[in-house]
Amino acid sequence: MCGSAKVNELLVPGGRKGEHVMNEQMKKFQDAWERMIEKSGNGPDSVTPNELAKLSMPDSPAYPLARTVQMPEGFSYPTGTVGFRLKDLFVEAAGPYVTGTEPGEENSASLKLRLVLDRVQLTGRYVLEVKPDPVVTLDTAGNLMDLPEVSCRPLAAGSGGDEDPVDPQVEQWLDQAREQRKRLMDTDNGIKLIDLYNEHNEVYEQVFRESQAMKTTWQQGGVTRAMSADTSEAIDGNSDINDKLYKRSDTGEAVSYNAHSFTQQLAVAMNTVMTDPSFDPFEADSVPQGKYLEASKAALAFGKAVKTTGNDKKNVNPLKPQDVLATVDNHQGSLPTVKDEEVVNLLQQGAGPGGSGSDGNLGWTVLDEEDRSMLRNLYEANLKERAEKGKFAGVPLFEGVCEAFIGCVEADVHISVEQTTEGEKEHLLIPRVVVDVPAFALDLDDAHWYGAVGEVATERLEGMHFIRSLLYNAIVDRLQSFLREHVETVNRKSWATL
């Protein structure tokens, strides 16, 4: 049977390390789920084909595979660029089935459901398309905070919009930052630090303006904004800045001030080279260069300098505002060296299959698995953005069916009660859905591929792991959305009866 737990097995509330004993209201809610499970009396073995859920997924953009590839004989142009895209995608699944419940991890007013989807499979179509690409035979040698809600509202057709209004809290932070900038300018090292920032400010501004991947990484989980508020309070009260812990709003995981700071610093450094228009992430031998490379090296060097204060992702040496100013004032005045090769190595660590090697003996940064995963997601998001902006617009050369059998998918749905003011009815929230999708192989009907295009496409698709990773993440997102909607529907019915 699909799933690690038997269908209808209910876990006893409380008694496990780290779990909360549910309050009476949530215990009644758990009992309601238990009655529904017992009443249904079904499981994966009893599902008939017409009970499968069929979930649509968006088409992928066209990902360029190779350039100047020889076209088949008789084609209208001799060489072209080859792109690959997926369309008409559907995920089919039997279920979901609740295999158990247990007390939630958040508090006594929380519950975790264990669910299973069975016989999960992906179906769709692929297109290998081409467009002209002649062989060249001649040498032709901001404040980074979330925007307020009013700025995110749709504009009327033809409207250019007004200037973004400034959130009063952000305006206060900006005034405070300007004051701290003045204090830094009172020292020689502070002037050097500000000059270094000014040198690369244009590039950093471009990164946050143009890269949705960077903005998403920066805002994820609400930690950056919470840290900004705490930093502001620490400056006002001259208290420790970097000793706080935060709970991510998207995953519920705890993260420290230092850990988040160093992760975001790495994200900025790497996304800076990914923003370089001359850097082609689709080409294995492409390397970053110019002002984008220099801005990336500056961000990495600053991170290395901060580590000399006894702070890194895992270690915290609490610093007050006056300690930070004193550290800058007493610093030797030069930043650690970051070589071009180290930047390339970091890209390879994050973007390579399973993470490429690194050399700590050279003083280079060695990524932990968390940072590798973050960089991999950032890299793949940038590839997707480039593909979407590129608008490949080729003509189909080969088309066919694609499919993948995934099998059993297990999931945890976390449910909690939102505390409301007296007199208002409490309601349920689903803070997160965790889906465990096993690895799978994507099968393509490629029997009719031929010539150089077929050979190159086969070779490139075998090596371009990011396409499979993007597809995997898209399936996870779709199943999370489906399970969230399903549980919310059942919740509304059962919660109303309590």
N, C-alpha and C positions, 0 to 999 in steps of 0.2 A: 504494500500500500504506500502511496505517496505520502511523504512527511515523516519526521522523526518521532512524532507523538501520535498515538492512536486517536482517531476521530471520537469525539464525545468525552475525551479525558479532560477533566477539570482539575487544575492544580489548587491545592489547599491554600487559602490566603494566609500570609504571614509565615514566619518560621524560617525564611531564607535570609542569608546574610545580605545586608544592604537593602532589603525590601521593607516597605512600610506595611503595617497592618491596616487594612482598609477600614474606613469608617462605615457606619451602619448604612448610610445612603448608597455608597458604592457597593457594599455587599449585596444589597437588594438589586442593584443594577447587574451585578455579576450573576445573581440567581436568575434574573430575567434572561440573560444570554444562555444560561444552562438549560432553562426550560425550552428555549428555541432550538437548541442543539438536540435535546432529547426528542422534541416533537418532530424534527425533520428526519432524524433517523437515517440519514443518507451519507454517502461519502463518495470518493472518487470512483469506486468500483460500480456504482449504480447509475452513473451519468450516461445518458444516451447522446449521440452526436448532435441532435438538434438542440441540446441544452448548452452548447458551447457558447461562451461570450466571444464576440468578434469585435475587436477594438481597432479602429483605424489609426494610422500614424502618418505624420507629415512626410512628404517626399524630401529626399536629401538634395542639397545642391550638387552640382557637377564638380567632382574633384579631379584636377588635372593629374594624369598619370605620367605622361612623357611628352616631350616636344620633338619636332622634326622627324617623326616616324614615317617610314615609307608607306604610302597608301597602296591598296590593291591595284592590280593592273586595270587600266581603263578608267580609273577614278578621275574626277575633274581637276585635281591638283596632285602633284607628285608627293609632297610631304605635308604632314599636319600634326597638330596637337591632339592627343587622345585624352578624353575625359570619361569619368565613370560616375553614374548616379543611380539611385534607387527610387522606385516609385510604386504606387498602388500597394503600400505596405499595410499588412494587418497582423495583429497578434490574436491568436485564438487560444482560449483556455477554458477548462472545466472548473467550475466552482465560482466563488471561493467557498471553502469549508473551514469552519472554526474547529481547530483541533484541541484548544485548551485556553484557559484564562489564568491569569495570575496577578497578584498585586503589582501596581505600577511602581516605577522607580522614582517618580517625582515627589509624591507625598501621599497621605492617607486617602486623598480624594482622587486617586488615579488607578487605572486598570490597564493591563496589557493583554491584548488578544493575540493568540497564535493562529494564523490562517495558512491555508494551503491552496494553491492553484495547481491543477493537474493537467497533463497532456498539453502543455503550453507549446505552441509552435508559431513560427513566423512564416508568412507567405508574402510574395510580392513579385515585382519584376525589376530587372536591371536594364540599363542602356549604356552601351559603349558608343560614345559619339565623338566626332572629329570636326576640326575646323582648320582652314589653311594655316600653315606655319612654314614658310620657305626657309631653306638652309641659307644662311648668310655666308658668302664666300669672300667678303672684303672685311678688312680690319677697320671698322668705323669708330675706332677708339673715342591753479585755483584752491579753493579751500577744501576740495575733495569730500564734501559732506553731501548727504542725501538732499535732493531738491525738495522743497515744501510741496504739499499736495497740489496747490494751485498751479504750480509750474508743470505738473504732469498731466493736466487736463487737455483734451483735444482742442485744437484751434479751429476756428471756422475756415472754410475753404478760402484761400487767397490771403489769409491773415498772416502777418509776419510775427505777431506776438510782441509783447512788451519785454522790457528787461526783467530778468528773474527777480522777484522780491526776495529779500534776505531774511531768513529766519532770525528772529530776535536773539535766540540763544547762540546761533552761529555768528551773528554780528558781535556779540559779546566776546566770543572766543577769538574772533579776528582782532578786535581791539587789544585783547590780552596778548595775542601773538605779536602784534606790532610793538607793544611795550617791551616784551622779552627780546625782540629783535634789536631794539635800541640798547638794551643792557648788554647784549652780545657785542654790539659795535663799540663798546667802551674798552674792549681788549683787542690786542693784535691778532690773537688766534680766532677770536670771534669774527673779526673783519674777514679773515681768510675763509672761514666757514661760510659766511654770507656770500662772499665773492664766488665761491665754488658752486653754491646753489644757484646764484644768478647766472653763472656761465651755462648751466644746463636747464634752467627753468623753462625755456621755450620747448625743449624736448619733452620734459615731464608733463607740461601742460597739454601737449599734443597727445601723449599717451592716454591721459584721462579723458580727453575730449573725444578721441576717435575710437578707442578700444572698449567695446561693451564688455569684453572678457575681463579687462582690468577693473572696470567699474563694478562688475558683479563680484569679483574676488574681494575687492575693497569693502563692499557693503555687506557681504554675506554674514549672516548670523547676528548682525547688529552690534558686533564687538567693537569695531572701530569707533562708532559714534559714542558708545558707552565709555570707552577709554578717553575720548576727547573731553567728556563731561568730568570724569574723575581727575584728569590732568589739570583742568581748569580749577577745580576745587583745591587740588594740592598746591597750585601756585598761589591761590588766594590765602590759604592757611599755612603755607610753607611746611607742608607735611610730605610724607613719602609718596613718590609718584608711581613707582613701578612694582608695588607689592600686592596688587589686586588680582582676584580671580573673577572670571566672567563665565556665564552660561550662555552658550550659543542658542539663539532662538530657533535655528533651523534643525539642529541635531540634538540639542540638550546637553551636549558635551561641555565639560569645563575646560577653559583655556586661560593661561596666565597672561598678564600684561606683557611680559618679556617674550613669551612664545609667539603671541600674535604679532608683536612688533617686528620680530625678526622674520617671520613668515611673510608679512606684507612687504618688508624691505626687499626680500628676495623676489617677490612677485613683481615689484616695480622694476627692479634691475633686469629681470628676464623679459618682461613685457616690453621694455624699452627697445631691446634689440629686435623683438618680434614686430615692432611698429615700423622698423626701417623698411621703406618701400623697395630698396635694392636687395634686401635679404629675402630669399625665396625658400620658405620652409619645406616646399614640395621637392626641392633639389637637395640631395644628401651632401653635395660638396659646396653648397652655398654657405658663406660665412658673413657675419655682421661686420660693419665697417663704419667709418666716419663718425659724425656727431652722436649717433645713436649708440654706437659701441662705447664712446668716451663717457656718455651719460650713464650707461650701465655700469661701467667700471667705477665711476665716482660713487654710485649708490652702494656697490659692494664694498668699496674701500671704507666708506663711512661705517658700514655695519661691522667691519673688522676692527675699526677704531673703537667702537662702542664696547666691543668684547674686552678691551684692555681695562675697562672699569670693573671687571668681575661679573659682568652680566652677559648672558646668552639665553638661548631658548629654555634651557633646563635650570640654570643657576640665576638666583636673584640677589643682587646686592642693592638694597633699598637706597634710593637717592632722593634727596629733597631738591627743590629748585635751586637753592644756593649751592648745593653740591654739584649740580650740573654745570652751573656757571663757573665754579672753581675748577672743575675738571677741564673745561675748555681753556680757561686762563692758564692753567699749569701744564697743558699738553705740550709735547715737544714741537708741535707746529706743522708736522707733515703727516699725511695719511699713509697707511700701509699700501704697498704696491699690488696692483691687480693686473696681470698680463692678459693679452688678447686670448691666449690659449685657455686660460681659466674660464673665461666667459663661454667659450665654445664647449669646454668640458662640462660646465653646468647645464647647458642646453642638452647635451648628450645624456647626462645623468637623468634629466627629467623626461626627455622625449624618446630616448632609446627604448627598445623592447625590454621591459623589465628593469630598466635603469642601466645605463652604461657605467663603466668603471670610473674611478676618480683617484687622484693622487694626493693623499694627505701629507706625504713626505715633502712635497713642494710648498706646503703651506696653503694649498688650495682648499676651498670649502668642500666638505664631504656631506652630501645631503642625507638626512634620515628618510625613512620610508614615507613619513607624513609630507615632507617637502617634495619628495619625488612625485607623490600622487598629486599634490597641488600643482606642480609645474606641468605634469602630464595633462591635467585637465585644462590648464591655462593654454598650453601649446595646442591642444586639440580644438579648443574654443576659438583660438586665433586662426587655425586652419579653416574652420567652418566659416568664420567671418570673411576670410579672404575669398573663399569659394563663392559665397553668396554675393559679395560685392563684385567679383569678377564677371558674373553673368556669362558663363561659358558660351551658351547659345550656339552649340555645334549641331551637326546633323547626325541622326542615328546611323551607325554602321552595323552594329550587332545588338540584338535585343533578345531577352529570354526570361525564363522563370528563375527566381531565387527563393530559397526556403531554408529553414533551420528548425530542427526538432530540439526543443529545450527541455521538455519533460516536466519535472516537478519543481515548483517554485514555492519557497516558504517565506512567510512575512510576519512581522510583528507590527501591530497597530496600537499605538499608545493613545489612551483616552484619559482626559482629566476634566475636572469641573472648574469652570471659571467662577471665581468668587465675585459676587455682585453686591451692590448696596442693599441695605435692609429694605424689604418689601418687594424687591424684584426677584423673579424666578431665575435660579441658577441655570446655566446651560452648559452643554458639553463641548469640549474642544478636542481636536486631534492634532497635538503638537508635532507629531512626526510619524511617518510610516517607513519602516525599514524592510526592504525587499532583498532577498538573497537569490539572485539569478545565477544558476551554474554556467560555467563556460560552455560555449556551443560553437559548432562549425557552420559557416554560411556556405551552402551549396549553390553553385551557379550552373545553369544549363549552358555550357560553353562548347558543346560538341561541334557547333558550326563555325567556331572561330578559325581563322586561317591567316596566313601571311605574317608580315612583320607586326601588324597591329595586334593580332592574336597572341603572338609570342611575347611582345613587350607587355601587353596587358596582363597576361598570366604571371609573368615575372614580377611586375610591380605590385600587383594585388597581393601576392604572397608575402611581400616585404612591407607593405604599408599597413602596419598594425593599427594605426590611428583610425582607419575607416571602420575596422571591426570594433574598436573601442567606442567610437561615437555611436555606432549602431547599438551596442550593448547598453550604453547610458540612456539612449532614447527608449529602449524597451523597458528599462528600470523605471524611468520617469512615467511612461504610459501605464505600467502596472501599478505604480504608487498612486497615480491619479484615480484609476479605476477602483482600487481597494478603498481609498479614502471616501469616494462617493458612495460606494456600497455600504460601508460601515456607518457613514453619516445618515443614510436613509434608514437603516435599521435602528440606529440610536434614537432618532426622532420619535419613532413609534414606541420603543420600549421605555424611554425616559419619561414620556408623557404619561405613562400609566403609574409611575411611582408616586 
